[in-house]
């Protein structure tokens, strides 16, 4: 399963396997997060109670919102060997 979340400054969109499945208006706090980024957790606490069970591969972070076509292209690609990639495009 490929999941992507895109925030364009006004709307937050969720995609599953390249297809948009949810969207809503949203605002964010633009301040820089002072801690570590915990991929696969839904809490700021690194405890087992809040960790995703399973394996995450091909994690990517972008400094810009992807459009729907780019998300679909990413979903059609086979994930790499794991790890985290950061793309400053």
ABEGO torsion letter per residue (X at the ends): XBBBBBBAGABBBBBBGGBBABBBBBBBBABBBABBBBBGBABABBBAAABBBEBBBGBBBBABBBBAAAAAAAAABBBBAEEBBBBAX
